[in-house]
Amino acid sequence: MPVTVNPDLQAIVDRITADMRGREDRGKVADYIPGLARVDPRHFGIAIATHDGRIFSAGDATTAFSIQSVSKVFALTIALGKVGDALWKRVGREPSGNAFNSIVQLEAEQGIPRNPFINAGAIVVSDVILSGHRPREAIGEILRFVRDLAGDDDISIDDDVARGEAETGYRNAALAHYMRSFGNIEHPVEQVLGVYFHQCALAMTCIQLAKAGRFLMLEGQHPESGFNVVSPTRARRINALMMMCGHYDGSGEFAFRVGIPGKSGVGGGILCVVPGIASIAVWSPGLNERGNSTLGSLALEKLAAATGWSIFNERDPG
């Protein structure tokens, strides 16, 4: 079926942005990472990259922010390209139902993280990416990959945020050491964490992030080169993981309210993918009690309602 885009999409985006600006309950900025604690909670941005190459945006869509755990989508894609389905021997594919940095669950499951989007799972993914590389080379590979997906060489890593994470990341260090004790981390913990912290410190705008997610909208195809970043099957599976696990222990609530595969980060960003239709990025730094953007989640709920883009709808995809 030919896919069309709602001709009023810019008006919808503008209306949602105006609504978000007037909201008083904006959540709480993550204050345990110094670089994030200083971000103004009044920010709100949204960008939508559609299948036909258009960009719709509003608010602070051109302001760079730390994408944090949203980066786990791109890191997972790289790791799957390196080791394929062998990755799933080291990381599970089930929702966690616990906090993103829980060590209790990791102990119960003998060092195998529940999925690649909780911190422990993403640290294993970093260990995979590090194979055959020095840490600087692995970090460079991640940065080049995201730049290529977005078609934008201005994307960078915020060294201040990465340094702050390294200085305060005791829980992540505990997770990594614990998995190493089970043999599920193969490289020195300090090197693996260095890759992980720099990956999370990627700084991107909503427009750049929406463009970087387009390959998952297009069944794995790069929108500009036409080459397959991943196979259609793998793209669908990454989207499925985003739907089930992309918002930590708030994933079920997000699926219930929004119904679009998405991945959040404690920097306040959320990347969502409507297969065949759109890649969406929102950013508002204030978080809810689950660690997901308060206004970003609400904006996506309103966008899904206005467009009918929930994957659970029977609808004309326009």
C-alpha positions as CSV (number, residue, x, y, z in Angstrom):
1,M,0.0,0.0,0.0
2,P,1.4,3.4,-0.9
3,V,2.3,5.4,2.2
4,T,1.3,9.1,2.4
5,V,2.1,11.6,5.1
6,N,-0.5,13.7,6.7
7,P,-0.4,17.1,4.9
8,D,-1.1,18.9,8.3
9,L,1.9,17.3,10.0
10,Q,3.7,20.6,10.5
11,A,0.6,22.1,12.0
12,I,0.3,19.1,14.4
13,V,4.0,19.4,15.4
14,D,3.6,23.2,16.0
15,R,0.4,22.6,18.1
16,I,2.1,19.9,20.2
17,T,5.1,22.2,20.8
18,A,3.0,25.1,21.9
19,D,1.2,22.8,24.3
20,M,4.4,21.5,25.8
21,R,5.7,25.0,26.3
22,G,2.8,25.8,28.6
23,R,3.2,22.7,30.8
24,E,4.3,23.3,34.4
25,D,5.1,19.6,35.3
26,R,8.3,19.1,33.3
27,G,9.8,16.3,35.4
28,K,13.3,16.4,37.0
29,V,16.6,16.7,35.1
30,A,19.0,13.9,35.7
31,D,21.4,15.3,38.3
32,Y,23.7,12.4,38.9
33,I,25.7,13.1,35.8
34,P,27.2,16.6,36.1
35,G,26.9,17.6,32.5
36,L,23.2,16.8,32.5
37,A,22.4,18.5,35.8
38,R,23.2,21.9,34.2
39,V,20.7,21.6,31.3
40,D,17.7,24.0,31.3
41,P,14.5,22.0,31.9
42,R,12.5,24.5,29.8
43,H,13.9,23.0,26.5
44,F,11.5,21.1,24.2
45,G,12.3,20.0,20.7
46,I,10.7,17.6,18.1
47,A,11.7,16.5,14.6
48,I,10.1,14.0,12.3
49,A,11.9,12.6,9.2
50,T,9.4,11.0,6.9
51,H,9.8,8.2,4.4
52,D,9.6,10.6,1.5
53,G,12.6,12.6,2.7
54,R,10.9,15.6,4.4
55,I,11.7,17.0,7.8
56,F,9.1,18.5,10.1
57,S,10.4,20.2,13.3
58,A,9.6,22.7,16.0
59,G,10.9,24.0,19.2
60,D,14.5,23.4,20.1
61,A,15.0,20.8,17.3
62,T,18.4,22.3,16.4
63,T,19.9,22.3,19.9
64,A,22.3,19.5,20.6
65,F,21.8,17.3,23.7
66,S,23.3,14.2,25.2
67,I,21.4,11.3,23.8
68,Q,22.6,8.9,26.5
69,S,20.8,5.5,26.2
70,V,19.3,6.3,22.9
71,S,22.8,5.5,21.6
72,K,22.2,1.9,22.6
73,V,20.1,1.4,19.4
74,F,23.1,2.3,17.2
75,A,25.6,0.3,19.3
76,L,23.3,-2.7,19.1
77,T,23.2,-2.4,15.3
78,I,27.0,-2.3,15.1
79,A,27.4,-5.3,17.4
80,L,24.9,-7.4,15.5
81,G,26.8,-6.6,12.3
82,K,29.9,-7.9,14.0
83,V,28.7,-11.1,15.6
84,G,25.2,-11.6,14.4
85,D,22.8,-13.8,16.4
86,A,25.7,-15.0,18.6
87,L,25.1,-11.8,20.6
88,W,22.0,-13.4,22.1
89,K,24.1,-16.0,23.9
90,R,25.4,-13.1,26.0
91,V,22.4,-10.8,26.2
92,G,18.7,-11.6,26.5
93,R,15.7,-10.2,24.6
94,E,13.2,-9.9,27.3
95,P,11.8,-6.8,29.1
96,S,13.5,-6.3,32.5
97,G,10.7,-5.0,34.7
98,N,13.4,-3.5,36.9
99,A,15.5,-0.2,37.0
100,F,17.9,0.3,34.1
101,N,20.9,-0.2,36.4
102,S,19.6,-3.0,38.6
103,I,22.3,-5.4,39.8
104,V,19.8,-7.7,41.6
105,Q,18.4,-9.1,38.4
106,L,21.9,-9.6,37.0
107,E,22.8,-11.7,40.0
108,A,19.7,-13.8,39.6
109,E,20.4,-14.5,36.0
110,Q,24.1,-15.3,36.4
111,G,25.6,-12.4,34.6
112,I,23.4,-12.5,31.5
113,P,21.7,-9.1,31.1
114,R,17.9,-9.3,30.4
115,N,18.2,-7.1,27.2
116,P,20.6,-4.9,25.3
117,F,18.9,-1.6,26.4
118,I,19.4,-1.9,30.1
119,N,22.9,-0.7,31.2
120,A,24.3,-4.1,31.8
121,G,23.2,-5.3,28.3
122,A,24.7,-2.2,26.7
123,I,28.0,-2.7,28.5
124,V,28.2,-6.2,27.0
125,V,27.4,-4.6,23.6
126,S,30.3,-2.2,24.1
127,D,32.6,-5.2,24.9
128,V,31.6,-6.7,21.5
129,I,32.3,-3.5,19.7
130,L,35.7,-3.3,21.4
131,S,36.8,-6.7,20.0
132,G,39.8,-6.2,17.7
133,H,40.1,-2.5,18.5
134,R,41.7,-0.1,20.9
135,P,39.1,1.9,22.8
136,R,39.7,5.1,20.8
137,E,39.1,3.1,17.6
138,A,35.8,1.6,18.9
139,I,34.6,5.0,19.9
140,G,35.5,6.4,16.5
141,E,33.6,3.5,14.8
142,I,30.4,4.4,16.7
143,L,30.7,8.1,15.9
144,R,31.4,7.5,12.2
145,F,28.4,5.1,12.0
146,V,26.0,7.6,13.5
147,R,27.3,10.4,11.3
148,D,26.8,8.3,8.3
149,L,23.2,7.4,9.3
150,A,22.3,11.0,9.8
151,G,24.3,12.3,6.9
152,D,25.9,14.9,9.2
153,D,29.6,15.1,10.2
154,D,28.9,17.8,12.8
155,I,27.7,15.1,15.3
156,S,30.2,14.9,18.1
157,I,30.9,13.4,21.5
158,D,30.6,15.7,24.5
159,D,33.8,15.0,26.4
160,D,32.6,16.8,29.5
161,V,29.6,14.5,29.8
162,A,31.8,11.4,29.1
163,R,34.3,12.5,31.8
164,G,31.4,13.1,34.3
165,E,30.0,9.7,33.7
166,A,33.4,8.1,34.2
167,E,33.8,10.0,37.5
168,T,30.4,9.0,38.8
169,G,29.6,5.7,37.1
170,Y,30.2,3.4,40.1
171,R,27.0,1.4,39.5
172,N,28.0,0.8,35.9
173,A,31.5,-0.3,37.0
174,A,29.9,-2.7,39.5
175,L,27.7,-4.2,36.8
176,A,30.7,-4.6,34.5
177,H,32.9,-6.2,37.1
178,Y,30.1,-8.5,38.1
179,M,29.6,-9.7,34.5
180,R,33.3,-10.1,34.1
181,S,33.2,-12.5,37.1
182,F,30.8,-14.7,35.0
183,G,33.0,-14.4,31.9
184,N,30.5,-12.2,30.1
185,I,33.0,-9.3,29.7
186,E,36.1,-10.2,27.8
187,H,38.1,-7.0,27.8
188,P,39.5,-4.9,30.7
189,V,36.5,-3.3,32.5
190,E,38.0,0.2,32.3
191,Q,38.3,0.0,28.5
192,V,34.8,-1.3,28.1
193,L,33.3,1.4,30.3
194,G,35.3,4.0,28.4
195,V,33.6,3.0,25.2
196,Y,30.2,2.9,26.9
197,F,30.5,6.3,28.5
198,H,31.7,8.0,25.3
199,Q,28.9,6.3,23.3
200,C,26.3,7.7,25.8
201,A,27.9,11.1,25.5
202,L,27.0,11.5,21.8
203,A,25.5,15.0,21.4
204,M,22.9,15.3,18.7
205,T,19.9,17.5,17.8
206,C,16.4,16.2,17.3
207,I,16.8,16.7,13.6
208,Q,20.1,14.7,13.5
209,L,18.6,12.0,15.7
210,A,15.5,11.6,13.6
211,K,17.6,11.3,10.5
212,A,19.9,8.7,12.1
213,G,16.8,6.5,12.9
214,R,15.6,6.5,9.3
215,F,17.1,3.1,8.4
216,L,14.8,1.4,11.0
217,M,11.9,3.1,9.3
218,L,13.0,1.8,5.9
219,E,13.4,-1.9,6.7
220,G,17.2,-1.4,7.3
221,Q,17.9,0.6,4.1
222,H,20.1,3.7,4.2
223,P,17.8,6.5,2.8
224,E,20.5,8.2,0.8
225,S,22.9,5.4,-0.4
226,G,20.2,2.8,-0.8
227,F,22.5,0.2,0.8
228,N,21.2,-2.1,3.5
229,V,22.5,-1.0,7.0
230,V,20.8,-4.2,8.3
231,S,18.5,-6.7,6.7
232,P,14.8,-6.1,6.8
233,T,14.4,-8.9,9.4
234,R,17.0,-7.4,11.7
235,A,15.5,-4.0,11.4
236,R,12.1,-5.4,12.4
237,R,13.7,-7.2,15.4
238,I,15.5,-4.0,16.6
239,N,12.2,-2.2,16.4
240,A,10.5,-5.0,18.4
241,L,13.2,-4.7,21.1
242,M,12.6,-0.9,21.2
243,M,8.9,-1.5,21.7
244,M,9.4,-4.1,24.5
245,C,12.4,-2.8,26.2
246,G,13.1,0.8,25.1
247,H,11.8,2.6,28.2
248,Y,13.2,0.4,30.9
249,D,10.5,-0.5,33.4
250,G,8.2,2.0,31.8
251,S,8.2,0.2,28.5
252,G,4.7,-1.3,29.0
253,E,3.2,2.1,29.9
254,F,4.8,3.7,26.8
255,A,3.5,0.9,24.5
256,F,0.0,1.4,26.1
257,R,-0.1,5.1,25.7
258,V,1.9,5.7,22.5
259,G,2.2,2.4,20.7
260,I,5.3,3.2,18.7
261,P,8.7,1.5,19.0
262,G,11.0,3.9,20.9
263,K,14.2,4.2,22.9
264,S,14.7,6.8,25.6
265,G,17.7,8.3,27.4
266,V,18.2,10.1,30.6
267,G,19.3,13.2,28.7
268,G,15.6,13.6,27.9
269,G,15.7,12.4,24.3
270,I,13.5,9.7,22.8
271,L,13.9,8.2,19.3
272,C,10.7,6.5,17.9
273,V,10.2,4.6,14.6
274,V,7.0,4.2,12.8
275,P,7.9,1.5,10.2
276,G,7.4,2.6,6.7
277,I,6.3,6.1,7.7
278,A,8.6,8.2,10.0
279,S,11.5,8.4,12.3
280,I,10.8,10.8,15.2
281,A,13.0,12.4,17.8
282,V,11.8,14.4,20.8
283,W,13.8,16.1,23.6
284,S,12.8,17.6,26.9
285,P,15.4,17.1,29.7
286,G,13.0,16.7,32.7
287,L,12.4,13.0,33.5
288,N,9.6,11.1,35.1
289,E,10.0,8.6,37.9
290,R,11.0,5.9,35.4
291,G,13.8,7.9,33.9
292,N,12.0,8.8,30.7
293,S,11.3,12.3,29.4
294,T,8.1,13.6,30.9
295,L,7.2,16.0,28.1
296,G,8.7,13.9,25.4
297,S,6.5,10.9,26.4
298,L,3.4,13.2,26.5
299,A,4.3,14.8,23.1
300,L,4.6,11.4,21.5
301,E,1.3,10.3,23.0
302,K,-0.4,13.3,21.4
303,L,1.4,12.8,18.1
304,A,0.3,9.2,17.9
305,A,-3.3,10.2,18.7
306,A,-3.2,13.0,16.1
307,T,-1.7,10.9,13.3
308,G,-3.0,7.4,14.0
309,W,0.6,6.2,13.9
310,S,0.4,3.7,16.7
311,I,1.4,0.3,15.3
312,F,-1.7,-1.2,17.0
313,N,-4.1,1.0,14.9
314,E,-5.9,-0.3,11.8
315,R,-5.6,2.8,9.7
316,D,-4.6,4.5,6.5
317,P,-0.9,5.1,7.4
318,G,-1.2,8.8,6.4
